[in-house]
Amino acid sequence: MEELSFEDALQRLEAIVQQLERGDVPLDKSITLYAEGDRLRAQCQKRLEAAQARIEQIVGGADGAADKTIPFPAS
């Protein structure tokens, strides 16, 4: 599952949510899907947190060149 891109993991998570919301999945399969969805959610969250940590806002100087960076504000 770690090999999945963020987009693929999110797409799979959305498919799982749709299946579970339909309510026509047997209980054992629902539990399996829920566990997979929880792992995908954690993976997506981890990747989002890592991306947010890397994002920096560039602040330009008077000459147009970047003179400093500041961390991306947390929401």
Helices and strands as residue ranges (DSSP letters): H 6-22, H 27-54, E 56-60, E 66-71
